[in-house]
């Protein structure tokens, strides 16, 4: 059968910043694929996020509260954030 849950660590910034996937498309497709997701989110201060944005050399919105959360909440109920380092946190997403 198909997987109903996923753990997504170390990938969101590569798909959106590096590959150019839109934030809306990222969350809408996750909602099609999975009912429950544990998502690791690297903040704007994360060294890899900063490197990827510098390499892209364009304005890429990368803020959880103002950019990602409003779009994510259209598709998922968003659980409490758990800080796992200075620049990354985990959040549980449950499909609406």
Residue, then its C-alpha position, 0 to 999 in steps of 0.5 A: x500500500x501507499x505510505x500515509x506518513x513521512x519524515x522530511x528532514x534536510x530537503x525542503x530548502x533544497x526543493x524550494x530554493x535550489x530547485x525553484x519549487x514554489x512554496x504553495x506547490x510544495x505543501x499542496x503536493x505533500x497534502x496529496x501524498x501524505x496524511x501526516x508529516x514530521x517536517x524539519x524546517x531550517x530557518x533563514x539563519x541556517x548556514x545551508x539556507x544562506x548558502x543556497x540563497x546566495x548561490x541563487x542570487x535572487x530574492x527568495x522568501x524564507x520565513x516560517x511565520x510570514x511565508x510558509x505557515x500561512x500557505x502550509x495551514x491551508x493544507x495542514x493542521x500545524x503542531x507545536x514547533x520543537x527547536x532541534x538546533x539554533x537554526x532548525x525546528x521540527x513541526x508535525x503536519x496533519x492533513x486537513 
